[in-house]
Amino acid sequence: MYKLNGIKTLFITFLFLFLFFVANQQILHAQSITGTLEVTHYDDFTNPENSTFRYFLNVDSLSKKVGTQSVSQPSSPTRIELKPTGSLSIISGSKIRINLDAVSLQDIISVPSSGLNPIPILPNQITVLKTAQPDATGDQKTLFLLINFLDSPTDPFTATQVKSTILNGPFQNFYKEQSYNKVSFSGDFFGWIKLQQTGFTCSNINLSNSDINKFIRDNSINLANYKRLVYLVNYACPGYAGKSTVGKVPMTFNGQTYSLSEALVTTNSYNSQGGYPFTWSGFDSTLSHEMGHSLGLIHANGWDCDDQVLRGPTCRHVEYGNNFDVMGQGYPTLHFNAFFKETLGWLAPSSNLLITKSGRYTLNPLETASGVKLIKIQMMNSPLTPFALEYRRPLGFDAKLNDQIFSPNQNGVFVNNIISNSAGTLSARFLDMSPTPSKSWYVDIQSATLNNGSSFYDSGSGITIGPIISNTPDAITFDVKIETPVCTRFAPNISDFYLSAQEFDPEREQPSAVFKISNQDTLTCATSSFSIVPILPTGWTVTKTSHGNSTSLISGEYVQPSFSFSAPSGTPTGTYTVGVKTINLNSGLSNSQSGLINVVTFPYKISTITPSSGSLGTAITLTGQFPSGTEYPFINNTSVLINDGNSDLADFLVTPYNNGQNIAFTFPSIFTFSQPSLNRQPPLGQYSVKVRTITGNTNSVNFTLSGLTPKVKLIALSPFPATFNNIITLIGTGFDSENNIIHISDYSIYSTGTEVTQTSANSSNGETLSFLLPLIQDGTYIVTAETADGSISNSLPLIVGIIIGTPQNIIPAGTPAGTRIIIQPLEDTTNLNGAIVTVIDAGNQIVQTVSLDADNSLFIFTPSNSNTGPFTVSLYDVNGQVVPVVVSMQKIQAEETDVKDAKPYPGGYGIVPCGFDIDGKDGIKGNTVQTITDTNGNKHFVQEECDFNALLILAKNIMDFLFIISASIATICFAVAGIMYLTSGGNPSKAEQAKHIFVYTGVGFIFILGAWLFVSFIESSLLPTPQAVIDYSLLNRVN
């Protein structure tokens, strides 16, 4: 009994308090994020493997864990980059939800100083809530802007000339023909606009560019008049010939948001011809391809299975692999495939035939205006349509099909395999219906159709296509058989396996292996799990993986995992095998791929670094073996690289001395980059140092930067988020009294790290800088400060924009009375004197009317019932005209009063923090808050009406109070044990019982004390400060 009182009672009491406390804290973990997707593709037609998609999510809400409940709350405007690790076919404007594993909000919106790191996302983490519909019919009025750089060549054309080329030439005619006159293009052409930058990376070409921004404003160009935006760039951009958003995306300009697609096309192929029997330049091809993206299409890809059609051990995805579609390589024919045309809404219902039973069917040419253009075959007892068929003839922009090498395709049907992924989106892959072993893909598909005398059977879908019965210039007829599909599991496929290096020195490198794994099981099979097992020589180890040791895929889906590896020091030189094995855990079938890598001994290495720590400007000596200058007497390519663990931050030439045994340098005081806005003073910490030579890099050694206080440091900024014309205040240390420069750099889809604008500011105290936020596009930016002597601060994130997905003139339901509402007109309104503000609730009833004074743009929100919202705010000028506005919300801070001014509600100022008639006006209604000081000089926060924030403080007060009780109980137990021991009178049993009580009580109290300290630490870290509690942290703010 005493034992129970000594430890169990205290433990149970504390456990109850702990669980109660945790259940009521706002320990927020993002369980999912919801937002609108932006997709952009960069096209490198010369090196297709370098082409890439980039995915951005405009987050508008987060589902979080609050105690044991999942709740959804709006997000401040946050734009994050995603990195899907598998197949994904979703266009811009689609609403998606991404399921996460306890990723905090700060992780989502953080902006590392070295740049944004895309968040890896598996397709099975994505749920498509609403698929955006392409706007691809009717007139597509387009704004064409002609762009020059400082180093651009001579203008290839004038605005008038290129307008005629595009709107009256092959591009216009091609789109009218292939859409059956469902779409056409008109537009306006402006330029040339000379950007004050070189074209080295073709970066910063968007509405945030100050030169483009100014040009649009100076020429009074109204973006609301356009559906598309195209930049025609007079420069051979490195790495890509063009790029475009996939569909429309929201763009903010001059305070207004527009829905536009945005594309870039280089003009270096303007006069090149492609060998067609009609006029068609490389420029026409690139513009048509990028406009296909703008309308909402991804690439027309291929599926290469060597001598098989659909499944086999060597199957691989081929980007741009459909050679008969301008969204692929588009060489012999240009028309979009029939599946794409259906997607864009160009096919009439009579042109689209869904086959659900066996029979004989007829297709008409894809290029003609009448007849059946697309046949989709549906599986028995399933909604899936795995095959899409079309028939082509050498007509119009497909006339090159008459070339002898491609003419066999006039006698058969083209087949696309329609596949899905874990996110539920569809894509098409072009099949070679007459494959030849060991032929390269583009040679083999010169004849790709299912021709006379041939049939194709797929047991997995139960579908047989063929034989071809007859074909004429007007139609092709063939048989289709639909039977019960069979689930057949195949060995998984591994393709595109490559190693990041052909040779490496274990002392200095950790290469990586990259590969694709695809599920070859047939469509009726359930999702399969696949193990990923690296194959390494004995003693070698895996240092990093992208997918762990397994992944799940549906039929036809693929992922692209990778792993890095290392070899032990002293590994003998020679050739070794590195590979990967994957096993279908549902069937046991497996596959493997491997490559060869050479272990070499690099002739150069660092033995020691002296000293191994120091401050900025420390003189450092490297000892080892480096190029002496005699190996390559006319070239000095030896440089020192300094890395912070993520990327190289410094790279500068050095000259080895002492016959190549030493290198001397000083640790730099500023890391400099091509974009000055990224220049910054190195923060304290550990850096790796290595030497780059003409033949490769040495091993790394560590240097610890310590012993200095940075001259200039940013700590915080406000407001966050912000809108243009806000006064931004930077809080930090080390600012100069004048001539400080604030750099604002863009983290947008096109120009990561590019400086958008800069401004100067003075500081009266060295701790704050204030500046007016200029007109820049909504998005995520980083801010750095530079003092007059060139010292660079660290970076802070800055989010610019309004709450995504929320109307600009809305006050959310539940906004408490007493909230300050700030009115920001979206039109020039120099004087608000006499302007009238009305606030209307959800029932269309006016709940408040306010007359504004001159230059006064705020009022206090005082509805009779704040739960009848949301509330619409309207602003009327002195003439009665409606002025569009943005509203911001700000809670009025409480003022401290003396305890004698408050009228306590029964319960006093003890544990209960609410229920006081503070203002003496309306009982305990409302959320008036004040700070009071008790007779002992302790300050307490009390408020009138009890709410959730008061509940949190109540839980904390109860826990503290009961802990004191627990300590008192422990004291009593100690006293009882002492008395029992002293009065035991030599009775061993009684003395032993007293010892047990003493020991158990002591152990229990130590345990509870430790647990209480732990919970107090959690409390101080996660429970908002009193000011934050009063400030209603769940209230979303724009300002």
C-alpha positions, 0 to 999 in steps of 0.5 A, a space after each residue: 500500500 505504501 509502495 503504491 502511494 510512494 510511486 504509482 499514485 504519483 506516476 498515475 497522477 503525472 501521467 494523467 496530467 502529461 496526457 491532458 497537456 499534450 492532447 491540448 497543445 497545438 503541436 502542429 505537424 503537416 499531414 498533407 498539403 493542398 494547392 494548385 500545381 504549376 508545371 513547366 517543361 524545359 526542352 532540349 531537343 538536341 540532348 533529350 536526356 537533359 530535358 526536364 519538368 519542374 513542378 511547383 505547388 501554390 499551397 493554399 491549405 495544410 492538414 495538421 495534427 492538433 493533439 489527436 485531431 486533424 484540422 485544415 487551415 489556410 496557409 500563407 502564400 507559399 510556393 514550393 518546388 516538388 520533385 516527383 520521383 516517378 511518372 506524373 502527368 498532371 497539368 498546371 491549374 490542377 488541384 492536388 493534395 500531397 500526403 506527408 509524413 510529419 513534415 513541419 510547416 517551417 520545413 515546407 516554407 524554409 528557404 535555405 541560403 544556398 537555394 531551394 531544395 525540391 521536395 521529393 514526392 512519390 506518385 502514390 503520395 499525390 491525390 488529384 482533387 480537381 483536374 484542370 481542363 485545357 483551354 484549347 478551343 477558340 481564338 487564343 489571343 497571345 502577347 508576344 514579347 521580343 527579347 534581346 540581351 546585352 550580348 544578343 546577335 543582330 535582330 533576326 526580324 522586326 515585330 511586324 515581320 514575325 507577326 506575319 510569319 506566325 499569324 499568317 504562316 505555317 504555325 497558324 495553318 498547322 494549328 487550324 488544320 490539326 484542330 479541324 479549325 477548332 483553334 486559331 491564334 491572334 495577338 500583339 507583338 512588342 519589342 525588341 525589349 533589351 534586358 540589362 543582362 547577358 544571355 548566359 543562362 537565359 534567366 529572369 525572363 518573366 513578369 518580375 524582370 524590371 525591364 519587362 515589367 517597365 515595358 509593359 507598364 510604359 506601353 499600357 499593355 493590359 494582360 487581361 486581354 490575353 490567354 497566352 504569353 510568349 517570349 521570343 528570345 534572340 539568343 541560343 539559350 544553353 541547355 534548351 531551345 524552348 520552355 513552357 508552362 503546361 497549361 495556364 498558371 496564375 501570374 501577378 502583375 501590378 497587384 492583379 492576378 492573371 491566368 496565362 500560359 508562359 512560354 519561351 522560344 529561341 529564335 536561332 532556328 528562325 530561318 532553318 528548314 526541316 526537309 518537309 514538302 512544305 514550308 516549315 522551319 525549326 522555329 515553327 517546330 519549336 513554337 508549335 511544340 511549346 504552344 502544345 505545352 501551353 495548351 496543356 499537353 505533355 510529351 508524346 513519348 515512346 515505349 521501347 521493348 526491343 523485340 517485344 511490343 509491350 512487355 519484356 526484360 529490356 523495356 524502357 521509357 523514351 522521352 519524345 519517343 513518338 516520332 510521328 507527333 510534334 510533341 515528340 520528335 515530330 519528324 515524318 508527321 506533325 499532327 498531335 496523336 488522337 489521344 492528345 486531340 481528344 484531351 484538347 477537345 478537338 474531336 467531335 463525339 462522332 469522331 471518337 469511338 469506344 469499343 466495348 465488345 468484339 467486332 469489326 471496326 473502321 478508322 478514318 484518316 486523322 488528318 481529315 475533317 470527318 469520320 472516326 479519328 480515335 478508337 479506344 478499346 475498353 477491357 472486359 469488366 473494367 473501365 480501363 481503356 489501355 489502347 488508343 488507335 489512329 490511322 494516318 495518311 500523307 495529307 497536309 502537315 503529315 505529307 512526309 509520310 509519303 517518303 519511301 522510308 515511312 510509307 509502310 505506316 500508311 498501311 496500318 494502325 498506330 497504337 498508343 498504350 494508355 497508362 495510369 499512375 498511383 495519382 490516377 492520371 493518364 498518359 500515352 506511350 507510343 508502341 512499336 507494333 512491328 519490332 525488330 531485335 537489336 535495332 535502335 528505337 528511331 530506326 525501328 519505328 520508321 515502320 511502327 504500325 500494325 500492318 496487313 496480316 498481323 495481329 497483336 494479343 495482350 493477355 493482360 488486357 484480354 484484347 486482340 487487335 487485328 488482323 487488318 482486313 482492308 485499307 484505302 486512302 479513306 479508311 482502314 478496317 480491322 478486327 478487335 477481340 475482347 476477352 477476359 483479362 488475365 493477371 500475369 505477373 512479370 519480372 520487374 524491369 530495370 532500365 536506364 541504369 548508369 553510374 555517375 562516374 566511370 572511375 573513382 578514387 575511394 579516398 575522395 569520391 562517392 559515386 552514385 547509381 541511377 536507374 528506373 524500375 517499372 512494374 510489368 504486371 498486367 492491368 488486372 493485377 493488384 499493386 506490387 511492392 518491389 525491393 531495391 537491393 544494391 549490388 556492391 563488391 564485398 566491403 563496399 557500403 551504401 551511403 545514401 538512398 532516395 527510396 529506402 529499400 522498397 517501393 510500391 507501383 501499379 501496373 505500368 508505373 515507374 520510379 527512378 531511384 538512386 543510391 550513393 556508395 563508397 569503397 573502403 580506403 586501400 581498395 586495390 585498383 581495378 574494375 568492379 561491378 556495381 548494380 541493383 536487383 529488384 524483386 517483385 515481393 508479390 510474385 518473387 520474380 526479379 531482375 537486375 542491372 549492373 555496370 562497371 566502374 574502375 577504382 583508381 589511385 588519384 595522384 594528388 591528395 591532401 595529407 594535412 591542413 594547418 591550422 584546422 580551425 580559425 576565423 575569417 582571413 586565416 592563412 591556411 597551408 595544405 600539405 600533400 601532393 599537387 600539380 607542380 606545374 611541370 605536368 601541364 606547364 602552360 595551364 594552371 587549373 589548380 583551385 581550392 574548393 570550399 563546401 558547406 556540405 551541400 554545395 561549393 561556395 568558394 572556388 579560386 585558383 592557387 599555385 602549388 609550391 615546394 615541388 607541388 607539396 604545399 598550397 597556401 591560401 586565406 579563408 575568404 571573408 565573403 563568398 561571392 557568386 555570379 548573382 551578387 544578391 547571393 554574396 554573403 559572409 561565411 557563417 560559423 561552422 565546419 567546411 570541407 576543403 579540397 583541391 581541383 586539378 586538371 585531372 580531377 578533385 582530391 580528397 577533402 579535409 575539414 576546416 572549422 570557422 570559429 572565433 568571429 562575430 559576423 559584421 552584419 546579421 539578419 534575425 527577422 523581418 516583418 511583415 511576413 507575408 507582405 504585399 507590395 508597398 508594405 514597409 519592410 523592416 529588417 531586424 538584425 545587427 551590424 547595419 551601417 548608418 547609411 548606404 546599406 543595400 537590400 538585395 531581393 532575389 527571386 526563387 521562381 520557376 525560371 530564375 532561382 537566385 536571380 536578383 529581382 531588385 535592390 534598394 538602399 536604406 539607412 539605420 539610426 541604431 544599427 539594428 533595424 533597416 526599413 524600406 518600401 517593398 517595390 512592385 514585384 510578382 507574388 512569390 517566394 524571395 530571399 532578402 540579404 543586406 549589404 553594408 557600405 564596406 561590402 559585408 554580406 548578411 545571411 539570407 531570410 525568406 520573404 513571401 510576397 502576396 495575398 492568401 492564396 484561394 481566398 477572395 481579396 476583400 473577405 473577412 473570414 467567419 469567426 474573426 473576433 470583434 476588435 480586429 483592426 481591418 486595413 483597407 488597401 485600394 487596388 486602384 489609385 485613390 489618393 484621398 479616402 476622405 468621405 469614402 464609405 466602407 460596408 461590411 456584409 455578412 453571409 446572409 447579405 445583411 449589412 453588419 457595419 458601415 464606416 466613413 473613412 477620414 482623409 488618408 485613413 485606411 483602417 477601421 475596427 471590426 465590430 459585428 454583432 455576431 462574428 459567426 455569421 461570416 464570411 464577411 464581404 468588404 466593399 469600398 465606395 468613393 465619394 462619387 459612389 463608385 466601387 473601388 476594388 480592395 484588399 483587406 488585411 487583419 491585425 489584432 489590437 494589442 492589449 494594454 497593461 492595467 493595474 489589478 485594481 481596475 479589474 472586476 474579478 469574476 468568482 474564482 479570482 486570479 488563481 488558476 482560471 485565466 478568464 471570466 473577468 469583467 475587465 472593462 466593466 461594460 458588458 459583463 464577460 462578453 468579448 475578448 478584451 485582454 489585459 496584463 494584471 499584477 498580483 500582490 506578490 508582483 507576479 504578472 498574469 494575462 487575463 481576459 473576459 470571454 473564455 476561449 481555446 487559448 484560455 484553455 491552453 493556459 488553464 491546462 498549464 496552470 493545472 499541471 503546475 498546481 498539481 505538480 506542487 501537490 505531487 511534491 507535497 505528497 512525496 514530502 509526506 511519504 518521506 516523513 512517514 518512512 522516517 517515522 516508521 524507521 525511527 519507531 521500528 524498535 529493532 523490528 527488521 520487517 518494519 525497518 525494511 518496509 520503511 526503507 522500501 517506502 523511502 526508496 520507492 518514493 525517492 525513485 518516483 519523485 526523481 522520475 516525476 521531476 525529470 518528466 516534469 522538466 521535460 514537459 516544461 521544456 516542451 511547453 516552453 518550446 511549443 506553447 505560444 508566449 502569452 503575447 502570442 496567445 493573446 494575439 490569436 495565432 490562428 488568425 490569418 494575416 495578410 499584413 
